[in-house]
């Protein structure tokens, strides 16, 4: 069973929802830069076919990191940890966890407000207002 969780972050930016018409998240791309996380992008699988989601955020100078989820070995996304700047509301760091392992922290989480989006052991849907930047 999959679960949709409440959004976290500030009041700026655009809300987004990739929906739930897929079997699993297979790849997560996160681009970080000097001002924080610039974008997230997800790949999904539905009936054995890859579905590439849109970029959520902006594409600027920085670094892109990828976290793969091995759905063929029953891995599934269960939580997202992060931190956002209290002044700008920009996400500064993200860490993804599946039922077997965790990604490295992407970005810098030294200061700011920490948050967790989790599904209590259920499969987490990527239907969240994660990036908040005006």
N, C-alpha and C positions, 0 to 999 in steps of 0.2 A: 504494500500500500504506500502511495506517495502522499506527501503533505506539503501544502503551501504555507509559508511562514510570513509574518508581518515584516515590513520593510524597516530598515535602520538607516540612520544618517541625518543630514540636515534638511532644510526646506528648499534648497535650490535644485537645479538640474531637472531632468525629465524622468518621469516614471516609465518603466518598461516591463513587459511581461512576454517571455518567449512561449508562453502557453504550457500545456501539459500533454500534448498529443505526440508523445514519444515514449520509448521504452526505457531509455537511460541517457545520462550525460556521459560522453566518452572522452572529451577533451575540453579543457578550460584554458583560455589564453588571457593573460593579464599584462597590460602595458603600464609601466611605471615611469615617472619622470621626476624632475626636481620639485614640482608642486604637488606630487602625490600620484595616485593611481589615475591613469588617463582613460583606459577603457578595459572592459571585459568582453569576451566573446566565447560562445559555447558551441560545441559540436555535440550532436545527439545521434542516437540510433533509433530507428523505427522499422520494425519488421525486417531487420538485417540491412537496411539502407542508411547511409550517413546523411544527416540533415545538418547543414552549416547555418548557424544562427548569425544574426547581424552584429555589428560592433555596437556596443553600448558605451558611449562616451565620445572622446575626441582622439584623433590620431595625431600625436605630436612627437617631438624628439624624446627618446627614452629607450627603454629596454622591454622586450616582450619575453615572458616566461610561460611555459606550458606545463600543465598538470594533466596526466592521462589517467583515465579510470578504466580498468580492465573489466568491462561488463561481461565478457565471455567467462571470466572466473568469478562471477557474481559480486564484483565490487560495485558499490553505488554511493553516490554523494550523500552524506548525512549531516554535515554542518559546514558553516563558513564563519571563521573568526576574523575580526578586523579591528581597525582603529581609524577614527577620523579626527581631523583638526577641529578644535573647539571654536576657533575664530572663523575659519573659511568654510567649514563643514565638508571639506574635501577628504575623501577616503585616502589614508596614508599607507595602509598595509592590509593585505588579505592573506588568509591561510585556509586552504580547503582540506576537509577531512572526509575520507570515505570509510566504509565499515572495516577496512583492514589497515589503512595507513593515512599519513598526512603529507601535504605538500610542504615545501619550505615556506617560510614567511616571505611574501612577495611585497617589496616596498620597505618602508621604515616605520616601525611601531614604537618608537621611543617615547613619544608624548601623545596626548589626545585621549579621546573617549573610546574605550574598548567596547566591542559588541560581539554577540554571537547569534547567528541564525542557525537553528537546529531543528531537527524533526523528531527528536526523542527516539532515535534508532530506526525510524522509518526512512524511506527514500525521500530526499529533499528535492523538490521541484525548483528549477531556476526561474522563479517568478517573483522577483524581488526588485525593489527600487534601491539598487545597491550603490550606484555611483551618483553622487550629488554634487554637481558643480555648476555654477551659474556662468 
